Structure formats: structure tokens, C-alpha cells
Amino acid sequence: MEQQTVTTLHTRFEGFYNVACLNDEEIWTSGDDNTMKLFSINQGSLLKSIRTKSGISPIDLTVTQNGDLVYTDYSDRTVNIVENEHIEEVIRLQNWRPRGVCSTSSGDLLVIMFSNDYTQAKVVRYSGKFIEKQIIQFDDKGKPLYSSGTHNRYVNENRNLDICVSDSGAGAVVVVNQAGKLRFRYTGHTQKNRPYFPQGITTDSWGHILTSDYDNHCVHIIDQDGQFLHYIDCGMHYPLGLCTDTNDNLFVAQCQINQVMKIKYYLKHKRYYLRSMVKNKST
């Protein structure tokens, strides 16, 4: 697999957590203070800085199809949208607190949240004017899909409309289909030194699922059926948030050194994977 670090961008946060691509040239970032910063990827320059409504650091970021920034605020239990630098609260929770958020291909929002007492976790889909449309919490046997506790959880939608959650408390990626039925759990690959500790999650145009493995300083790539494909391991330090652009460049938030790493990855692997698919279909 080819992997090449293209750009390293300094964010000026003291603790750096999240990334969300606005487009192929600009990226939103957030860390341990109350600002969300928009950077030029190629220039490395700060383009814009917006303070959260509550004055507390955001938990996660996503960008809508219209190019609007959305962030979750754990402290006041809200999900907020930023339009023309104006912040509007679009979801306020009562007995739950939001963690990860993503904007889907249909324009819905997926929010993973846990209860105030940390005993339950669920994914909620909001559509239209951010009205609750779907709750994903239990499997067919009535057992919780996601772990309890305060561990980080992030959510993303794959191109086949699966809902993918990195559940660090369970040490797993939990993937359900559009209807909320469990498809698989990925619990890591055995070659790394420490247990799998997934954090940020993203997908690419091939339907691959990528998760940052915080303790092993790498990113796992699995296919849309949960099969391990490869590691991205190119000297990253404590990777947390992830996102990809339209060219399948990967952006990694390196938490403790406060840098974005832009990685061009697996060009040869794509061709190999495509050949494997063609061969399998012909047999």
C-alpha cells in the first residue's frame, strides 16, 4: 500500500480533537477551547474563527451539504448549526448528551448520544427541520448496540447508507444498515501492540471505513463488510478525529501535537482491491 504524507498543518490548539472538510481546500478544526477554526489546507493560514454559543469547547464537528458547520455541545446538550457566522441551536436534548455527529447524503443529521447517567447510548437520526426520525439503540435480541460509560463515540455514514459508530468503550466499530439492523462489529486486528482503541471515524468513495486507533498511533482501513484491509501508519501521534475529502485524501487530527496530517493513501491498494473484486466475480 502506498501512503504519503502530503501536508502537516499546525492548528494552534493546546489539545486538538476534530476535523471536518469544508471542501478540498479548507478544513474546520476544533480542540480544547471554545473556538472552531477554519484553515486553508494548502496555505496553512487561519481563515476564520468562531466561538461556540455556550463558551465551552465543541465535542464534534460536521459540514452539511450546503457547506454549513454543525457542532455538538456536550455541556448544554445541544446541536448547533453555523450559517454565515450566526449560530442557531437546532436540537436541544433533555436527558441525553450529544457526542459524535455527521451530516448524511440525504441531508439528515446522525447524532450519537448517551444518557445523563452514562448507562445508555444511542444514535438518533434527525431530518427535515431536524425532527427526530429514527432511534438506533438495540439489536434484534433487545441487547444494547453500544457500550455504556463516558468513552468517546463518533458516527459516520457509508456510501451504502450503513451507519458506522466507533465505540471506544467497547473497543469496536459497530455498523448497522439504514434500517438500524446490526451488520457487523469490527474489534481490531491482532498485529498491534495494544488493544484496539477506536476514536474518529470516516469513510471514503470506495465504501471503506477508516478509524483512528489512538493508542497504537495508526488508522485501520476495513471494507464495507468489516474485513480488515490495511493500516495507515506513517509516524502519526495519538490520532483522534478523521475526515476525507472528495479525492480520498485523509485528514488526521493528531491530538497531543496539535497538528493536522493530510495523507494520500493506498493508490496501489485501490488497483489491487479492484482486481480482487473482478477476479472474485469471475469465479
LOLUMKOL-484577 format. One record per residue (C-alpha): x, y, z; residue in three letters. Coordinates in nm, 3 decimals. Example, Ala and Ser with C-alpha at 12.3 -4.5 7.8 and 13.67 -1.06 7.14 Angstrom:
2
@px:1.230, py:-0.450, pz:0.780, res:Ala;
@px:1.367, py:-0.106, pz:0.714, res:Ser;
END
This chain:
283
@px:0.000, py:0.000, pz:0.000, res:Met;
@px:0.125, py:0.344, pz:-0.088, res:Glu;
@px:0.085, py:0.615, pz:0.172, res:Gln;
@px:0.235, py:0.959, pz:0.154, res:Gln;
@px:0.210, py:1.248, pz:0.397, res:Thr;
@px:0.120, py:1.546, pz:0.182, res:Val;
@px:0.079, py:1.832, pz:0.430, res:Thr;
@px:0.111, py:1.896, pz:0.802, res:Thr;
@px:-0.089, py:2.188, pz:0.937, res:Leu;
@px:-0.040, py:2.347, pz:1.280, res:His;
@px:-0.373, py:2.429, pz:1.448, res:Thr;
@px:-0.256, py:2.636, pz:1.749, res:Arg;
@px:-0.478, py:2.439, pz:1.986, res:Phe;
@px:-0.332, py:2.308, pz:2.311, res:Glu;
@px:-0.535, py:1.989, pz:2.269, res:Gly;
@px:-0.662, py:1.905, pz:1.921, res:Phe;
@px:-0.965, py:1.682, pz:1.865, res:Tyr;
@px:-1.173, py:1.720, pz:1.548, res:Asn;
@px:-1.152, py:1.786, pz:1.174, res:Val;
@px:-1.424, py:1.832, pz:0.910, res:Ala;
@px:-1.358, py:1.912, pz:0.544, res:Cys;
@px:-1.549, py:2.212, pz:0.413, res:Leu;
@px:-1.411, py:2.140, pz:0.065, res:Asn;
@px:-1.084, py:2.018, pz:-0.088, res:Asp;
@px:-0.907, py:2.341, pz:0.009, res:Glu;
@px:-1.046, py:2.431, pz:0.353, res:Glu;
@px:-1.091, py:2.240, pz:0.676, res:Ile;
@px:-1.272, py:2.309, pz:1.004, res:Trp;
@px:-1.094, py:2.215, pz:1.326, res:Thr;
@px:-1.170, py:2.220, pz:1.698, res:Ser;
@px:-0.984, py:2.147, pz:2.018, res:Gly;
@px:-0.985, py:2.218, pz:2.388, res:Asp;
@px:-1.101, py:2.580, pz:2.373, res:Asp;
@px:-1.427, py:2.745, pz:2.271, res:Asn;
@px:-1.332, py:2.824, pz:1.912, res:Thr;
@px:-1.377, py:2.643, pz:1.582, res:Met;
@px:-1.109, py:2.737, pz:1.331, res:Lys;
@px:-1.123, py:2.723, pz:0.952, res:Leu;
@px:-0.785, py:2.675, pz:0.783, res:Phe;
@px:-0.662, py:2.684, pz:0.427, res:Ser;
@px:-0.515, py:2.340, pz:0.370, res:Ile;
@px:-0.253, py:2.440, pz:0.116, res:Asn;
@px:-0.158, py:2.774, pz:0.267, res:Gln;
@px:-0.184, py:2.665, pz:0.629, res:Gly;
@px:-0.338, py:3.003, pz:0.714, res:Ser;
@px:-0.625, py:3.068, pz:0.954, res:Leu;
@px:-0.927, py:3.191, pz:0.756, res:Leu;
@px:-1.194, py:3.218, pz:1.021, res:Lys;
@px:-1.250, py:3.160, pz:1.391, res:Ser;
@px:-1.594, py:3.117, pz:1.552, res:Ile;
@px:-1.671, py:3.090, pz:1.922, res:Arg;
@px:-1.927, py:2.841, pz:2.046, res:Thr;
@px:-2.255, py:2.976, pz:2.178, res:Lys;
@px:-2.201, py:2.830, pz:2.526, res:Ser;
@px:-1.836, py:2.929, pz:2.554, res:Gly;
@px:-1.742, py:2.562, pz:2.602, res:Ile;
@px:-1.537, py:2.357, pz:2.356, res:Ser;
@px:-1.738, py:2.160, pz:2.097, res:Pro;
@px:-1.740, py:1.781, pz:2.112, res:Ile;
@px:-1.763, py:1.705, pz:1.739, res:Asp;
@px:-1.797, py:1.876, pz:1.400, res:Leu;
@px:-1.954, py:1.803, pz:1.064, res:Thr;
@px:-2.030, py:2.000, pz:0.748, res:Val;
@px:-2.369, py:1.985, pz:0.574, res:Thr;
@px:-2.422, py:1.952, pz:0.201, res:Gln;
@px:-2.485, py:2.328, pz:0.194, res:Asn;
@px:-2.145, py:2.392, pz:0.348, res:Gly;
@px:-2.275, py:2.491, pz:0.692, res:Asp;
@px:-2.081, py:2.388, pz:1.002, res:Leu;
@px:-2.262, py:2.179, pz:1.265, res:Val;
@px:-2.121, py:2.109, pz:1.611, res:Tyr;
@px:-2.231, py:1.926, pz:1.924, res:Thr;
@px:-2.210, py:2.089, pz:2.265, res:Asp;
@px:-2.195, py:1.833, pz:2.544, res:Tyr;
@px:-2.218, py:2.090, pz:2.822, res:Ser;
@px:-2.558, py:2.237, pz:2.731, res:Asp;
@px:-2.694, py:1.927, pz:2.550, res:Arg;
@px:-2.734, py:2.098, pz:2.212, res:Thr;
@px:-2.658, py:2.054, pz:1.845, res:Val;
@px:-2.590, py:2.381, pz:1.666, res:Asn;
@px:-2.556, py:2.498, pz:1.306, res:Ile;
@px:-2.341, py:2.790, pz:1.193, res:Val;
@px:-2.479, py:2.983, pz:0.896, res:Glu;
@px:-2.292, py:3.296, pz:0.783, res:Asn;
@px:-2.116, py:3.300, pz:1.122, res:Glu;
@px:-2.455, py:3.306, pz:1.300, res:His;
@px:-2.506, py:3.016, pz:1.543, res:Ile;
@px:-2.852, py:2.863, pz:1.567, res:Glu;
@px:-2.947, py:2.591, pz:1.814, res:Glu;
@px:-3.130, py:2.319, pz:1.617, res:Val;
@px:-3.153, py:2.035, pz:1.871, res:Ile;
@px:-3.177, py:2.052, pz:2.249, res:Arg;
@px:-3.174, py:1.727, pz:2.445, res:Leu;
@px:-3.326, py:1.671, pz:2.789, res:Gln;
@px:-3.196, py:1.352, pz:2.948, res:Asn;
@px:-2.921, py:1.285, pz:2.694, res:Trp;
@px:-2.590, py:1.443, pz:2.594, res:Arg;
@px:-2.459, py:1.451, pz:2.236, res:Pro;
@px:-2.119, py:1.321, pz:2.129, res:Arg;
@px:-2.047, py:1.248, pz:1.762, res:Gly;
@px:-2.240, py:1.399, pz:1.472, res:Val;
@px:-2.240, py:1.357, pz:1.095, res:Cys;
@px:-2.434, py:1.500, pz:0.804, res:Ser;
@px:-2.568, py:1.229, pz:0.571, res:Thr;
@px:-2.603, py:1.213, pz:0.194, res:Ser;
@px:-2.976, py:1.282, pz:0.229, res:Ser;
@px:-2.921, py:1.592, pz:0.444, res:Gly;
@px:-3.017, py:1.425, pz:0.771, res:Asp;
@px:-2.811, py:1.452, pz:1.087, res:Leu;
@px:-2.696, py:1.146, pz:1.278, res:Leu;
@px:-2.612, py:1.213, pz:1.643, res:Val;
@px:-2.472, py:0.958, pz:1.885, res:Ile;
@px:-2.553, py:1.041, pz:2.245, res:Met;
@px:-2.559, py:0.891, pz:2.590, res:Phe;
@px:-2.789, py:0.927, pz:2.888, res:Ser;
@px:-2.715, py:1.162, pz:3.176, res:Asn;
@px:-2.622, py:0.866, pz:3.398, res:Asp;
@px:-2.398, py:0.718, pz:3.123, res:Tyr;
@px:-2.579, py:0.382, pz:3.127, res:Thr;
@px:-2.723, py:0.403, pz:2.774, res:Gln;
@px:-2.608, py:0.514, pz:2.429, res:Ala;
@px:-2.799, py:0.551, pz:2.103, res:Lys;
@px:-2.787, py:0.702, pz:1.756, res:Val;
@px:-3.070, py:0.935, pz:1.658, res:Val;
@px:-3.147, py:1.046, pz:1.304, res:Arg;
@px:-3.288, py:1.396, pz:1.258, res:Tyr;
@px:-3.443, py:1.505, pz:0.928, res:Ser;
@px:-3.631, py:1.799, pz:0.779, res:Gly;
@px:-3.611, py:2.080, pz:1.032, res:Lys;
@px:-3.405, py:1.847, pz:1.249, res:Phe;
@px:-3.704, py:1.649, pz:1.374, res:Ile;
@px:-3.635, py:1.312, pz:1.538, res:Glu;
@px:-3.694, py:1.043, pz:1.275, res:Lys;
@px:-3.515, py:0.725, pz:1.387, res:Gln;
@px:-3.363, py:0.582, pz:1.704, res:Ile;
@px:-3.097, py:0.309, pz:1.688, res:Ile;
@px:-3.019, py:0.158, pz:2.026, res:Gln;
@px:-3.081, py:-0.218, pz:2.047, res:Phe;
@px:-3.018, py:-0.526, pz:1.834, res:Asp;
@px:-3.280, py:-0.786, pz:1.735, res:Asp;
@px:-3.245, py:-0.956, pz:2.074, res:Lys;
@px:-3.301, py:-0.634, pz:2.267, res:Gly;
@px:-2.937, py:-0.601, pz:2.370, res:Lys;
@px:-2.762, py:-0.261, pz:2.356, res:Pro;
@px:-2.570, py:-0.199, pz:2.035, res:Leu;
@px:-2.332, py:0.044, pz:2.203, res:Tyr;
@px:-2.139, py:0.039, pz:2.529, res:Ser;
@px:-2.222, py:0.242, pz:2.838, res:Ser;
@px:-1.985, py:0.484, pz:3.008, res:Gly;
@px:-1.823, py:0.814, pz:2.915, res:Thr;
@px:-1.590, py:0.694, pz:2.638, res:His;
@px:-1.579, py:0.881, pz:2.309, res:Asn;
@px:-1.813, py:0.772, pz:2.032, res:Arg;
@px:-1.815, py:0.900, pz:1.675, res:Tyr;
@px:-2.057, py:0.833, pz:1.390, res:Val;
@px:-2.042, py:0.838, pz:1.011, res:Asn;
@px:-2.248, py:0.721, pz:0.714, res:Glu;
@px:-2.101, py:0.492, pz:0.450, res:Asn;
@px:-2.180, py:0.520, pz:0.079, res:Arg;
@px:-2.411, py:0.215, pz:0.107, res:Asn;
@px:-2.602, py:0.411, pz:0.377, res:Leu;
@px:-2.473, py:0.197, pz:0.664, res:Asp;
@px:-2.437, py:0.382, pz:0.994, res:Ile;
@px:-2.088, py:0.332, pz:1.137, res:Cys;
@px:-2.003, py:0.407, pz:1.501, res:Val;
@px:-1.660, py:0.394, pz:1.662, res:Ser;
@px:-1.725, py:0.284, pz:2.018, res:Asp;
@px:-1.403, py:0.317, pz:2.216, res:Ser;
@px:-1.568, py:0.179, pz:2.531, res:Gly;
@px:-1.634, py:-0.148, pz:2.351, res:Ala;
@px:-1.311, py:-0.139, pz:2.150, res:Gly;
@px:-1.518, py:-0.182, pz:1.836, res:Ala;
@px:-1.668, py:-0.031, pz:1.526, res:Val;
@px:-2.041, py:-0.108, pz:1.525, res:Val;
@px:-2.209, py:-0.100, pz:1.184, res:Val;
@px:-2.584, py:-0.116, pz:1.123, res:Val;
@px:-2.775, py:-0.081, pz:0.799, res:Asn;
@px:-3.006, py:0.208, pz:0.713, res:Gln;
@px:-3.292, py:0.041, pz:0.900, res:Ala;
@px:-3.078, py:0.005, pz:1.215, res:Gly;
@px:-3.018, py:-0.371, pz:1.190, res:Lys;
@px:-2.674, py:-0.485, pz:1.305, res:Leu;
@px:-2.445, py:-0.589, pz:1.018, res:Arg;
@px:-2.116, py:-0.646, pz:1.199, res:Phe;
@px:-1.875, py:-0.544, pz:1.472, res:Arg;
@px:-1.508, py:-0.491, pz:1.393, res:Tyr;
@px:-1.288, py:-0.537, pz:1.701, res:Thr;
@px:-0.945, py:-0.464, pz:1.556, res:Gly;
@px:-0.655, py:-0.655, pz:1.406, res:His;
@px:-0.410, py:-0.858, pz:1.614, res:Thr;
@px:-0.075, py:-0.724, pz:1.490, res:Gln;
@px:-0.060, py:-0.407, pz:1.700, res:Lys;
@px:0.091, py:-0.388, pz:2.049, res:Asn;
@px:-0.203, py:-0.250, pz:2.244, res:Arg;
@px:-0.577, py:-0.325, pz:2.238, res:Pro;
@px:-0.777, py:-0.156, pz:1.963, res:Tyr;
@px:-0.898, py:0.184, pz:2.087, res:Phe;
@px:-1.104, py:0.341, pz:1.806, res:Pro;
@px:-1.174, py:0.711, pz:1.806, res:Gln;
@px:-1.251, py:0.916, pz:1.495, res:Gly;
@px:-1.427, py:0.751, pz:1.202, res:Ile;
@px:-1.470, py:0.838, pz:0.836, res:Thr;
@px:-1.547, py:0.666, pz:0.506, res:Thr;
@px:-1.419, py:0.705, pz:0.151, res:Asp;
@px:-1.559, py:0.686, pz:-0.202, res:Ser;
@px:-1.489, py:0.312, pz:-0.216, res:Trp;
@px:-1.706, py:0.241, pz:0.088, res:Gly;
@px:-1.408, py:0.168, pz:0.310, res:His;
@px:-1.435, py:0.257, pz:0.679, res:Ile;
@px:-1.135, py:0.425, pz:0.842, res:Leu;
@px:-1.090, py:0.457, pz:1.219, res:Thr;
@px:-0.813, py:0.615, pz:1.422, res:Ser;
@px:-0.651, py:0.379, pz:1.673, res:Asp;
@px:-0.543, py:0.623, pz:1.941, res:Tyr;
@px:-0.312, py:0.402, pz:2.149, res:Asp;
@px:-0.146, py:0.231, pz:1.852, res:Asn;
@px:-0.083, py:0.557, pz:1.659, res:His;
@px:-0.238, py:0.437, pz:1.334, res:Cys;
@px:-0.556, py:0.424, pz:1.126, res:Val;
@px:-0.736, py:0.098, pz:1.041, res:His;
@px:-0.897, py:0.052, pz:0.700, res:Ile;
@px:-1.176, py:-0.206, pz:0.672, res:Ile;
@px:-1.411, py:-0.276, pz:0.384, res:Asp;
@px:-1.786, py:-0.222, pz:0.396, res:Gln;
@px:-1.835, py:-0.580, pz:0.521, res:Asp;
@px:-1.594, py:-0.543, pz:0.813, res:Gly;
@px:-1.289, py:-0.715, pz:0.669, res:Gln;
@px:-0.953, py:-0.568, pz:0.768, res:Phe;
@px:-0.759, py:-0.434, pz:0.470, res:Leu;
@px:-0.460, py:-0.236, pz:0.595, res:His;
@px:-0.308, py:0.004, pz:0.846, res:Tyr;
@px:-0.211, py:0.360, pz:0.770, res:Ile;
@px:0.095, py:0.403, pz:0.985, res:Asp;
@px:0.322, py:0.691, pz:0.887, res:Cys;
@px:0.451, py:0.842, pz:1.208, res:Gly;
@px:0.125, py:0.989, pz:1.338, res:Met;
@px:0.091, py:1.068, pz:1.709, res:His;
@px:-0.229, py:0.995, pz:1.905, res:Tyr;
@px:-0.473, py:1.024, pz:1.613, res:Pro;
@px:-0.823, py:1.134, pz:1.705, res:Leu;
@px:-1.065, py:1.297, pz:1.458, res:Gly;
@px:-1.069, py:1.191, pz:1.092, res:Leu;
@px:-1.223, py:1.312, pz:0.767, res:Cys;
@px:-1.173, py:1.256, pz:0.394, res:Thr;
@px:-1.212, py:1.494, pz:0.102, res:Asp;
@px:-1.359, py:1.424, pz:-0.242, res:Thr;
@px:-1.022, py:1.293, pz:-0.364, res:Asn;
@px:-0.998, py:1.043, pz:-0.077, res:Asp;
@px:-0.722, py:1.234, pz:0.097, res:Asn;
@px:-0.730, py:1.152, pz:0.466, res:Leu;
@px:-0.705, py:1.422, pz:0.733, res:Phe;
@px:-0.598, py:1.317, pz:1.082, res:Val;
@px:-0.623, py:1.526, pz:1.399, res:Ala;
@px:-0.308, py:1.447, pz:1.599, res:Gln;
@px:-0.427, py:1.518, pz:1.949, res:Cys;
@px:-0.115, py:1.575, pz:2.155, res:Gln;
@px:0.100, py:1.757, pz:1.898, res:Ile;
@px:-0.194, py:1.967, pz:1.772, res:Asn;
@px:-0.139, py:1.910, pz:1.401, res:Gln;
@px:-0.350, py:1.803, pz:1.104, res:Val;
@px:-0.181, py:1.539, pz:0.892, res:Met;
@px:-0.300, py:1.513, pz:0.530, res:Lys;
@px:-0.232, py:1.169, pz:0.384, res:Ile;
@px:-0.267, py:1.041, pz:0.029, res:Lys;
@px:-0.315, py:0.670, pz:0.071, res:Tyr;
@px:-0.338, py:0.328, pz:-0.099, res:Tyr;
@px:-0.321, py:0.413, pz:-0.471, res:Leu;
@px:-0.171, py:0.072, pz:-0.543, res:Lys;
@px:-0.407, py:-0.088, pz:-0.294, res:His;
@px:-0.709, py:0.051, pz:-0.481, res:Lys;
@px:-0.595, py:-0.113, pz:-0.801, res:Arg;
@px:-0.521, py:-0.441, pz:-0.620, res:Tyr;
@px:-0.859, py:-0.434, pz:-0.445, res:Tyr;
@px:-1.039, py:-0.366, pz:-0.771, res:Leu;
@px:-0.860, py:-0.656, pz:-0.940, res:Arg;
@px:-0.957, py:-0.883, pz:-0.649, res:Ser;
@px:-1.323, py:-0.786, pz:-0.685, res:Met;
@px:-1.319, py:-0.858, pz:-1.059, res:Val;
@px:-1.148, py:-1.193, pz:-1.003, res:Lys;
@px:-1.399, py:-1.295, pz:-0.736, res:Asn;
@px:-1.691, py:-1.211, pz:-0.963, res:Lys;
@px:-1.548, py:-1.422, pz:-1.242, res:Ser;
@px:-1.507, py:-1.734, pz:-1.032, res:Thr;
END
